[in-house]
Amino acid sequence: MSVVEFGGRGPGILLLHGLMSRASTWWTVARWLKPYGRVVGVDARGHGRNPRRGPFRTEDFVADLVAVVRRLDLAPAVVIGHSMGGLHALALAATRPELVRAVVAEDVVPDNRGKSVEDWRWYFDAWPVPFQSLAHVRSVVDVPRVEELFEERADGYHLIADLADLYEIAAEWGERSYWDFVDAVRCPLLVIEAGRHPLAPGQMAEMARRAGGRHLLVPESGHVVHDEAPEVYRGAVEAFLSGLPPT
């Protein structure tokens, strides 16, 4: 597994990216997290520089995280995840509570049943791959830090992920409910919800309620709150970390 050591000393802080992303996109967040502990990011299987492809069940991603936490001696870690990473953070806390001190779950819902990758496959199929430059990428792919998600090859710029893998990963989310993970979380939990383009209204507030955690709605932000409303995100996470019991 590809691991990024961002620095810092003390309790482990594990950063988990979303679908199509990679660990390095957490750099700006990691900078202010370092006073709180040792900050580590991981490229999930099928992403970034992680050489491992499938299988892609949620439990497979969690097994990878267990191995990283043990190998790097991060436990009990604060696990901070965005979207897919938030789901994996919840699943890790639910199934291996001894490894997790607290969870920050950003813009993720536990029940997307009925949705299909076919709803958005057309968008990726329309990409003019290979892209001719990073400026070309930015003109088409409107996501924060998009340049970090592409690499230059001999014929141009390509996504550092296989779209077939991403489709397979996301397909599980449309077939399965993850409320059982939420209900099994016993550590402190902060749920941060983006107000624009809501996923499934009410689910994130319910997640926090069921787990006895905190819920923050950020009305002005899109899906990537830590990039689109960075000061609000930072204030919420720092307040949460400052209130955790000592390890």
C-alpha positions in Angstrom: 0.0 0.0 0.0 1.2 3.5 -0.8 1.6 5.6 2.4 2.3 9.3 2.7 4.0 10.4 5.9 2.9 14.0 6.4 4.9 14.5 9.6 4.0 15.3 13.2 4.6 13.3 16.4 2.3 11.6 18.9 -1.1 9.9 18.4 -1.8 8.5 15.0 -4.0 10.4 12.6 -5.0 8.5 9.5 -6.4 10.3 6.4 -8.6 8.5 4.0 -9.5 10.0 0.6 -12.6 9.7 -1.5 -13.3 7.8 -4.8 -11.0 8.8 -7.6 -8.7 10.7 -5.2 -5.4 10.0 -3.5 -3.6 10.6 -0.2 -1.6 13.6 -1.4 -4.7 15.7 -1.8 -4.8 15.9 2.0 -1.6 18.0 2.1 -3.2 21.3 3.1 -5.2 19.7 5.9 -2.2 17.7 7.1 -0.2 20.8 7.6 -2.5 22.1 10.4 -3.1 18.6 11.8 0.5 17.9 12.6 0.5 19.6 16.0 -2.2 17.0 17.0 -0.2 13.9 16.1 1.6 11.8 13.5 -0.4 12.4 10.3 -0.4 9.6 7.7 -2.4 9.3 4.4 -2.9 6.2 2.4 -3.8 5.5 -1.3 -6.6 3.1 -1.2 -6.4 0.0 -3.5 -7.2 1.0 -7.0 -6.1 4.6 -6.4 -3.0 6.7 -6.7 0.3 4.7 -6.3 -1.2 1.7 -4.6 -0.2 -1.2 -6.8 -3.1 -3.4 -5.5 -6.3 -3.7 -7.5 -9.3 -5.6 -6.4 -11.2 -7.2 -4.8 -13.1 -4.0 -3.8 -15.5 -5.0 -1.1 -15.6 -2.5 1.8 -14.2 -5.2 4.0 -11.1 -5.5 1.7 -10.4 -1.8 2.1 -10.8 -2.1 5.9 -8.4 -5.0 6.0 -5.8 -2.8 4.3 -6.3 -0.1 6.9 -5.9 -2.6 9.7 -2.6 -3.7 8.2 -1.4 0.0 7.9 -2.4 0.9 11.4 -0.6 -2.1 12.9 2.5 -1.8 10.7 2.9 1.9 11.5 1.9 1.6 15.1 -0.8 4.3 14.8 -3.4 2.8 17.2 -5.6 4.0 18.6 -5.8 6.5 15.6 -8.0 9.4 14.8 -9.4 8.4 11.4 -10.5 11.2 9.1 -12.2 10.2 5.9 -13.9 12.0 3.0 -16.8 10.3 1.1 -15.5 6.8 0.4 -12.8 7.3 3.0 -15.5 8.3 5.5 -17.3 5.0 4.9 -14.1 3.1 5.4 -13.4 5.1 8.6 -16.8 4.1 10.0 -16.3 0.5 9.0 -12.9 0.4 10.6 -14.2 1.9 13.9 -17.2 -0.5 13.9 -15.2 -3.7 13.3 -11.9 -2.9 14.9 -12.7 -0.5 17.8 -9.4 -1.1 19.5 -7.6 0.6 16.6 -9.7 3.7 16.4 -9.7 6.6 18.9 -12.2 8.9 17.0 -13.7 9.4 13.5 -14.3 12.4 11.3 -16.7 11.4 8.5 -17.0 14.0 5.7 -20.0 14.0 3.3 -20.8 10.3 3.3 -24.1 8.5 3.8 -24.6 4.9 4.8 -27.5 4.1 2.4 -27.4 4.7 -1.4 -29.4 1.7 -2.4 -31.1 2.1 -5.7 -28.5 4.4 -7.2 -26.4 3.1 -10.0 -23.0 3.9 -11.5 -24.9 4.1 -14.8 -26.3 7.4 -13.5 -22.8 9.0 -14.0 -20.9 6.7 -16.2 -21.8 9.0 -19.2 -19.8 11.8 -17.6 -16.5 9.8 -17.6 -17.2 8.3 -21.0 -17.3 11.8 -22.4 -13.8 12.7 -21.2 -11.4 13.5 -24.1 -8.8 11.0 -23.0 -5.9 11.5 -23.1 -6.0 15.2 -22.1 -3.5 17.4 -23.8 -2.4 19.3 -20.7 -3.3 20.0 -17.1 -5.1 23.1 -18.2 -7.2 20.8 -20.5 -7.9 18.6 -17.5 -9.0 21.5 -15.4 -11.3 22.8 -18.2 -13.2 19.5 -18.2 -13.0 18.0 -14.7 -14.3 20.4 -12.1 -13.1 18.9 -8.8 -10.7 20.4 -6.2 -7.0 19.6 -6.7 -7.8 17.8 -9.9 -4.2 18.1 -11.2 -3.1 15.7 -8.5 -5.4 13.0 -9.8 -3.8 12.8 -13.3 -0.4 11.8 -14.5 1.5 12.5 -17.7 2.2 9.7 -20.1 3.7 9.6 -23.5 0.4 10.5 -25.2 -0.9 13.0 -22.7 -2.6 13.1 -19.3 -4.5 10.2 -17.7 -6.4 9.6 -14.5 -4.3 7.8 -11.9 -7.0 5.1 -11.5 -8.8 2.7 -13.7 -12.4 3.7 -14.3 -13.4 0.1 -14.4 -12.1 -0.2 -10.8 -14.0 2.9 -9.7 -17.2 1.6 -11.2 -16.8 -1.7 -9.4 -16.1 0.1 -6.1 -19.1 2.4 -6.4 -21.4 -0.4 -7.6 -21.5 -1.9 -4.1 -22.8 1.3 -2.6 -26.0 1.1 -4.6 -26.7 -2.5 -3.4 -25.9 -2.3 0.3 -26.8 -0.5 3.4 -24.1 0.4 5.9 -26.2 1.4 8.9 -24.9 -1.6 10.8 -21.4 0.0 10.8 -22.8 3.3 12.1 -24.7 1.5 14.8 -21.6 -0.3 16.0 -19.4 2.9 16.3 -18.6 3.5 20.0 -15.9 6.2 19.7 -16.3 9.9 19.4 -17.7 10.8 15.9 -17.9 14.1 14.0 -20.0 14.1 10.8 -19.5 17.0 8.4 -22.1 17.5 5.7 -21.9 19.6 2.6 -25.0 21.7 2.0 -24.8 22.0 -1.8 -25.7 19.1 -3.9 -26.9 17.0 -0.9 -26.4 13.2 -1.0 -29.4 11.9 1.0 -31.0 14.6 3.2 -31.2 13.6 6.8 -28.9 10.6 6.8 -25.8 12.4 8.1 -27.7 14.0 11.0 -29.1 10.5 11.8 -25.7 9.0 11.7 -24.5 11.4 14.3 -27.6 10.8 16.4 -27.3 7.1 16.3 -23.6 7.1 17.2 -23.9 9.8 19.9 -21.7 12.1 17.8 -21.8 15.6 16.4 -23.2 16.8 13.1 -22.2 19.9 11.3 -23.9 21.2 8.1 -21.9 23.5 6.0 -24.5 25.1 3.7 -22.0 27.0 1.5 -19.9 23.9 0.6 -20.0 21.3 -2.1 -18.9 17.7 -1.7 -15.2 18.3 -0.7 -15.8 20.5 2.4 -12.1 20.4 3.5 -11.2 22.2 0.2 -14.4 24.3 -0.5 -14.9 25.6 3.1 -11.5 25.0 4.6 -11.7 27.4 7.5 -15.1 26.0 8.7 -13.8 22.5 8.3 -10.6 23.3 10.2 -12.4 25.0 13.0 -14.8 22.0 13.4 -12.1 19.4 13.3 -9.7 21.2 15.7 -12.5 21.8 18.2 -13.3 18.1 17.9 -9.7 16.9 18.4 -9.2 19.3 21.3 -12.1 17.8 23.1 -11.0 14.2 22.8 -9.9 12.4 26.0 -6.1 11.9 26.2 -4.6 8.7 24.9 
